[in-house]
């Protein structure tokens, strides 16, 4: 019962993350949606490790995903700050029309 609830929660987080990546136009919100999506993947790794009696493997893989996710967020936010300074907006559709 609890395994099914956890898998359903993971699917919900993945759904929210994918929805955010497809719908949102603000660069910071896109980074947050990407964070939600990778946290769902980390949670799925831990749950899969627990279900197969290899909890240490699942946790170590999840930790690796969290480290990579943190680096991605830091680089994305740094790029967002530079884009805001250079272009004055963080709207992705407005940035897509720039040709310079």
N, C-alpha and C positions, 0 to 999 in steps of 0.2 A: 504493500500500500504506500509506504513512504517513498519507495523508489519511483513509483509512477508519479507521485506528486512532485518529486524533485525533477524528473524528466519533463513534466509539464511546465514547471517553473523555468527550466532551461530553455524550452521551446518558446515560452513567452518572452524571455529576455532576448533571444535571437530575433524574434519577430519585431520587438520594439527597436532593436538595433538596425535591422535591415530597413524597416519603415523609416527610421530617422535618416539613414543614408540616402534613401531614394527621394524623400519628400522635402527635407529641410534645405534651405538656401543660405543660411548663415554659417560662416566657416567655423566658429566656436561650437555651435550646436552640432555640426557634423563631427567634430572631434569628440564631443560627448557621446554621440551615437556610436562612434567607433569604439569608445571605451566600454560602453554597455555591451556591445557585441563581443569584445574580447574577454570581458569578465564572464560572460555566459560560456565561452569556450573553456576558460579556466575552471569554472564550476563543473562543467561537463567532464573535464579530465579527472577532477577529484572524485566525482560520483562514479565514473567508470572504474577508477582504481579501487574504490571501496567495494564495488559490486564484484570485482574479480579477485578480491583479497590481495591486491597489490597496491595498498594505500600509499606507501612510500613513493612508488613510481608515479602515481597520479599526482601526488603533491609536488614532487620535484618537477614534473612537466608543467604543472600549473604555475609554479614559481618562475620557471623560465618564460612562460607566456606573459606573466605579470611584469617581469623585467623588460621584455621586448615592448610590451604595451606602454609602459611608462616612458621608455625612450621615444616611442612614436608620438606620444602625447606632448612631450617636451619639445620635440622638433616641430610638430604641427603648430603648437602655440607660439613658438618663436617665429615661425613663418607667418602666422596670422598677425603678429605684432608688426612685422616688417611690411606686410601687405597693407595694413591699416595706415601705417605712416606714409607709405609711397602712394597709395591710391585713394585713401580716405574712406574706403568702404570694405566691409567683409562679406558683402552679398556675392554669392558665387555667380549668379546670372549676370550681375554687373561686371564682374571681373572677367567673365568669358567673352565679353564684347571688346575687351582691350586688345589691341593688335601690336602694341609697342613692346 
